[in-house]
């Protein structure tokens, strides 16, 4: 998958909109307007801050079901994502937690979203929702049935979980790409707000080869230069919230600061590469 053709940059920053509790969730506040208003505000803040993509997810619906969500959740998310897409001119993705790839694919296909995130596409994971099995077989066939080209961004050894099947990053990445046909791979730390280690990112990048690798958690403007040594993009939410608090709304100032840190890192890498190429160039003697 070509990141430039989708995000108009080789190193995209994807901001996450954590939707307020949706209908049927334990903390549902009985006001879909409140959910939509918050999502619109956060979409505006993310776009104004310079992110190149947005993921909308039902983060505050916890505790999550491990498979299909209630139809009311699908309806609400469809409406919200449609509104977000009308407001921003950047690619929008969907993550239906905990692992409802079919609903995410259906919503994306209907509203014209460009990609979805799947927490467990391949393998078997022990999670706080119980045992979750990847279902790439059904999801890829469903995408074909819908006649859509929605991209699948798949987590490998996803956070808040322990692998029961493949436990090695290289093998998990290889299976996710070559047997699960993921368009991009996501590597996170052990939990929300925790980054993957540099060693894990390096191993995952080698296994990914030309398939894009995203950091899926724990990125800040301080550590993003180290993370982007091996990652092709970053998915970020916690550090963009007011005061860095997960319950708060997106802060446009923090978004701008994060995006600028990534921009400077890319510029520095280009500069260093150009200087290395000059040093390697053979000198020409005249005489």
Backbone torsions as a table, in degrees:
resi	resn	phi	psi	omega
1	UNK	NA	134.2	-178.9
2	UNK	-91.9	110.3	-178.4
3	UNK	-65.4	-33.3	-178.8
4	UNK	-64.6	-41.6	-179.0
5	UNK	-67.2	-29.1	180.0
6	UNK	-88.4	-45.8	-173.1
7	UNK	-109.3	-3.3	180.0
8	UNK	64.8	25.5	176.3
9	UNK	-161.1	148.2	179.1
10	UNK	-78.7	-13.1	-177.4
11	UNK	-134.8	73.4	-173.3
12	UNK	-73.4	146.9	169.1
13	UNK	-103.9	121.8	179.4
14	UNK	-111.3	115.4	177.8
15	UNK	-88.4	149.6	-176.9
16	UNK	-109.9	132.1	171.4
17	UNK	-97.7	114.0	175.3
18	UNK	-87.3	105.0	-178.1
19	UNK	-65.5	142.8	170.9
20	UNK	-61.5	161.6	-176.5
21	UNK	-50.5	135.1	-177.0
22	UNK	-99.0	167.3	179.7
23	UNK	-51.9	138.3	-178.4
24	UNK	82.1	-10.2	177.5
25	UNK	-78.5	155.8	-175.9
26	UNK	-58.7	-29.3	-176.8
27	UNK	-105.1	15.2	179.0
28	UNK	-54.0	128.1	-175.5
29	UNK	-95.1	7.8	175.7
30	UNK	68.2	18.4	178.3
31	UNK	-136.7	100.6	177.2
32	UNK	-69.0	-29.1	177.2
33	UNK	-60.0	-40.3	178.5
34	UNK	-63.2	-40.8	178.0
35	UNK	-62.0	-46.9	-177.6
36	UNK	-66.2	-43.8	-179.4
37	UNK	-59.7	-44.9	179.7
38	UNK	-63.9	-43.3	-180.0
39	UNK	-63.6	-40.4	178.7
40	UNK	-64.3	-42.1	178.6
41	UNK	-62.0	-43.3	-177.7
42	UNK	-71.6	-36.9	176.5
43	UNK	-61.9	-42.1	178.6
44	UNK	-63.7	-43.5	-179.9
45	UNK	-63.4	-42.0	-179.9
46	UNK	-66.4	-47.1	-179.0
47	UNK	-64.8	-42.6	180.0
48	UNK	-65.1	-30.9	-179.9
49	UNK	-78.7	-10.9	172.6
50	UNK	103.8	10.0	177.6
51	UNK	-64.7	156.7	-178.9
52	UNK	-101.8	-2.5	178.0
53	UNK	-162.7	163.0	-179.3
54	UNK	-136.1	138.5	169.3
55	UNK	-113.7	132.2	175.9
56	UNK	-105.2	125.9	-179.8
57	UNK	-140.7	153.2	-177.9
58	UNK	-86.2	56.1	-171.1
59	UNK	-60.8	-37.2	-174.4
60	UNK	-90.9	16.5	175.7
61	UNK	-86.3	1.1	-177.6
62	UNK	-56.4	147.0	-2.0
63	UNK	-70.6	144.1	-174.4
64	UNK	-92.8	155.0	167.2
65	UNK	-81.4	152.1	-177.5
66	UNK	-85.5	-10.5	-179.3
67	UNK	-129.4	-117.6	-173.5
68	UNK	-76.8	136.1	176.0
69	UNK	-83.8	167.7	178.5
70	UNK	-65.5	145.4	178.2
71	UNK	-55.2	-29.1	178.5
72	UNK	-64.1	-34.3	177.5
73	UNK	-66.8	-43.5	178.4
74	UNK	-61.2	-43.6	-179.8
75	UNK	-62.9	-46.7	-178.5
76	UNK	-64.2	-44.1	-179.0
77	UNK	-66.4	-36.3	177.1
78	UNK	-59.5	-45.0	-179.7
79	UNK	-64.7	-45.3	-177.9
80	UNK	-64.9	-46.8	-178.4
81	UNK	-63.9	-38.4	176.8
82	UNK	-59.6	-43.0	179.5
83	UNK	-65.8	-42.5	179.9
84	UNK	-61.9	-44.0	-179.6
85	UNK	-62.9	-31.1	177.7
86	UNK	-70.6	-23.3	-173.9
87	UNK	-92.8	-28.3	-174.3
88	UNK	-121.3	152.7	-179.9
89	UNK	-105.7	28.3	-179.7
90	UNK	-120.0	160.4	-178.9
91	UNK	-59.5	142.4	180.0
92	UNK	-122.4	135.8	177.9
93	UNK	-120.1	172.8	-175.5
94	UNK	-137.1	137.9	171.8
95	UNK	-130.3	112.4	177.9
96	UNK	-98.8	105.7	-175.1
97	UNK	-79.8	143.8	9.5
98	UNK	-89.8	-31.0	-175.4
99	UNK	-155.4	40.5	-176.2
100	UNK	-90.6	78.2	-179.1
101	UNK	-65.7	-33.8	-179.7
102	UNK	-64.0	-45.2	178.8
103	UNK	-65.3	-41.3	178.1
104	UNK	-61.2	-43.6	179.5
105	UNK	-65.0	-40.1	179.2
106	UNK	-64.5	-45.7	179.6
107	UNK	-62.2	-47.8	-178.0
108	UNK	-59.4	-42.9	-179.2
109	UNK	-63.8	-40.3	-176.0
110	UNK	-75.2	-37.1	-175.3
111	UNK	-99.5	-4.7	178.0
112	UNK	83.3	26.0	174.1
113	UNK	-72.7	153.6	-170.8
114	UNK	-94.1	-21.1	-176.7
115	UNK	-156.4	162.0	175.1
116	UNK	-130.3	157.3	174.5
117	UNK	-110.8	131.4	179.1
118	UNK	-119.0	122.4	-177.9
119	UNK	-71.2	-39.3	179.2
120	UNK	-133.0	96.5	177.5
121	UNK	-90.1	-38.0	-179.0
122	UNK	-130.9	154.8	174.5
123	UNK	84.3	-170.8	-178.0
124	UNK	-131.8	129.0	-177.2
125	UNK	-125.6	137.5	171.9
126	UNK	-89.4	118.2	-173.7
127	UNK	-126.9	177.5	176.3
128	UNK	-71.9	-7.8	173.9
129	UNK	-97.0	-2.5	-175.3
130	UNK	110.8	-160.1	-179.3
131	UNK	-81.7	123.0	178.0
132	UNK	-114.3	126.4	178.4
133	UNK	-105.5	136.1	175.6
134	UNK	-65.2	149.3	-177.5
135	UNK	-137.1	52.5	179.2
136	UNK	-59.6	-34.6	-178.6
137	UNK	-54.1	-53.8	-178.0
138	UNK	-71.4	-40.1	-175.3
139	UNK	-65.7	-44.4	-179.1
140	UNK	-66.7	-35.3	177.2
141	UNK	-71.9	-33.9	177.2
142	UNK	-66.4	-40.3	176.5
143	UNK	-60.0	-41.2	178.9
144	UNK	-65.1	-41.0	178.3
145	UNK	-60.2	-41.4	-178.5
146	UNK	-72.9	-16.3	-179.8
147	UNK	67.8	34.1	-176.8
148	UNK	-112.6	162.9	177.5
149	UNK	-115.7	28.9	178.0
150	UNK	-59.9	128.1	-177.2
151	UNK	-79.5	147.6	179.5
152	UNK	-108.3	113.6	173.9
153	UNK	-98.6	115.6	-172.0
154	UNK	-113.8	130.4	173.1
155	UNK	-69.8	147.6	172.5
156	UNK	-116.6	125.2	-177.5
157	UNK	50.0	59.1	-169.5
158	UNK	-58.0	153.8	179.0
159	UNK	-64.0	161.8	-177.4
160	UNK	57.2	39.0	-177.6
161	UNK	-162.2	160.3	175.1
162	UNK	-128.7	136.0	-177.6
163	UNK	-73.1	140.2	173.9
164	UNK	-102.9	-30.0	179.8
165	UNK	-96.8	-106.5	-177.8
166	UNK	-74.1	127.2	-177.9
167	UNK	-112.6	-6.8	-179.5
168	UNK	-93.8	134.3	-176.4
169	UNK	-59.1	-47.2	-177.5
170	UNK	-58.0	-46.7	-179.4
171	UNK	-67.0	-40.8	-179.4
172	UNK	-64.7	-42.2	178.4
173	UNK	-64.3	-45.1	-178.9
174	UNK	-59.8	-45.5	179.4
175	UNK	-64.3	-41.2	-178.0
176	UNK	-62.7	-37.8	-178.1
177	UNK	-83.1	-50.5	-169.3
178	UNK	-89.3	-24.8	178.5
179	UNK	-108.5	-28.5	177.5
180	UNK	-95.6	-11.5	177.3
181	UNK	58.8	35.9	175.6
182	UNK	-66.2	145.1	178.0
183	UNK	-85.2	-24.0	177.3
184	UNK	-153.4	155.9	-177.8
185	UNK	-115.9	143.1	179.1
186	UNK	-120.3	131.9	176.7
187	UNK	-122.7	126.7	-178.4
188	UNK	-119.1	176.2	170.1
189	UNK	-81.9	-163.6	-174.5
190	UNK	-76.7	-19.3	-178.3
191	UNK	-155.6	169.1	177.2
192	UNK	-55.2	130.4	179.6
193	UNK	89.4	-3.1	179.2
194	UNK	-110.7	128.2	-177.3
195	UNK	-82.2	156.5	171.1
196	UNK	-70.1	158.6	177.9
197	UNK	-77.0	157.8	178.0
198	UNK	-61.4	-39.0	179.5
199	UNK	-63.4	-42.1	179.2
200	UNK	-65.5	-40.4	178.1
201	UNK	-63.6	-42.3	179.7
202	UNK	-62.1	-44.4	179.4
203	UNK	-64.1	-42.9	-179.6
204	UNK	-65.1	-39.6	-179.3
205	UNK	-64.6	-41.2	177.7
206	UNK	-61.8	-39.3	179.9
207	UNK	-72.1	-31.9	-179.3
208	UNK	-69.3	-32.5	-175.9
209	UNK	58.7	-112.0	-176.8
210	UNK	-92.1	-6.3	178.1
211	UNK	-75.9	132.1	-177.3
212	UNK	-61.5	140.9	178.0
213	UNK	-117.1	127.2	179.0
214	UNK	-113.0	142.5	167.0
215	UNK	-78.5	127.9	-173.3
216	UNK	-104.6	-3.4	178.8
217	UNK	-164.3	158.2	169.3
218	UNK	78.8	5.9	-179.2
219	UNK	-78.5	137.2	174.0
220	UNK	-131.7	169.9	178.2
221	UNK	-68.3	-16.4	177.8
222	UNK	-82.4	-40.3	-175.0
223	UNK	-99.3	-6.1	-175.1
224	UNK	-62.5	-32.2	175.8
225	UNK	-61.1	-37.8	178.6
226	UNK	-70.3	-41.2	-178.9
227	UNK	-66.4	-36.5	-175.6
228	UNK	-80.1	1.2	172.5
229	UNK	-59.9	-34.6	-175.6
230	UNK	-118.9	-23.6	-177.9
231	UNK	-83.2	152.2	177.7
232	UNK	-96.9	-8.0	179.5
233	UNK	-173.4	174.6	-176.5
234	UNK	-141.2	138.7	173.8
235	UNK	-108.6	124.7	-169.4
236	UNK	-140.7	144.4	176.4
237	UNK	-145.1	-58.8	-171.3
238	UNK	-52.0	-47.3	-175.5
239	UNK	-74.5	-6.8	177.7
240	UNK	-94.6	-6.5	-178.4
241	UNK	-79.7	156.0	177.5
242	UNK	-55.5	127.3	-178.8
243	UNK	58.9	16.7	-179.9
244	UNK	68.6	17.9	-178.2
245	UNK	-94.8	125.3	-172.5
246	UNK	-60.6	-29.1	-178.4
247	UNK	-77.0	-16.0	-175.4
248	UNK	-83.3	169.6	178.3
249	UNK	-81.0	165.2	176.7
250	UNK	-63.7	136.6	178.8
251	UNK	-104.6	113.7	-176.9
252	UNK	-59.4	-29.5	178.7
253	UNK	-68.1	-42.1	178.4
254	UNK	-67.8	-34.1	176.2
255	UNK	-61.4	-49.1	-179.6
256	UNK	-59.6	-41.1	-179.3
257	UNK	-64.8	-41.3	179.8
258	UNK	-65.7	-48.9	-178.8
259	UNK	-61.5	-38.2	178.8
260	UNK	-65.6	-37.3	177.6
261	UNK	-62.2	-39.7	177.8
262	UNK	-68.4	-42.2	-180.0
263	UNK	-61.1	-44.1	179.7
264	UNK	-65.3	-38.6	178.6
265	UNK	-63.0	-43.7	178.3
266	UNK	-63.0	-43.2	179.9
267	UNK	-62.9	-41.8	179.8
268	UNK	-65.4	-37.9	179.3
269	UNK	-66.8	-40.3	177.9
270	UNK	-64.0	-41.8	179.3
271	UNK	-63.6	-45.6	-179.7
272	UNK	-64.2	-38.2	178.9
273	UNK	-64.9	-41.8	179.2
274	UNK	-63.9	-40.8	179.4
275	UNK	-65.8	-38.7	177.9
276	UNK	-64.7	-39.5	-179.9
277	UNK	-65.8	-36.8	177.9
278	UNK	-65.2	-43.7	-179.3
279	UNK	-64.8	-31.8	-179.5
280	UNK	-81.4	-15.8	-177.3
281	UNK	-66.1	137.2	179.2
282	UNK	-69.0	142.3	177.4
283	UNK	-83.1	145.1	179.6
284	UNK	-108.6	120.8	179.5
285	UNK	-95.1	140.9	-179.8
286	UNK	-111.4	127.9	177.9
287	UNK	155.6	NA	NA
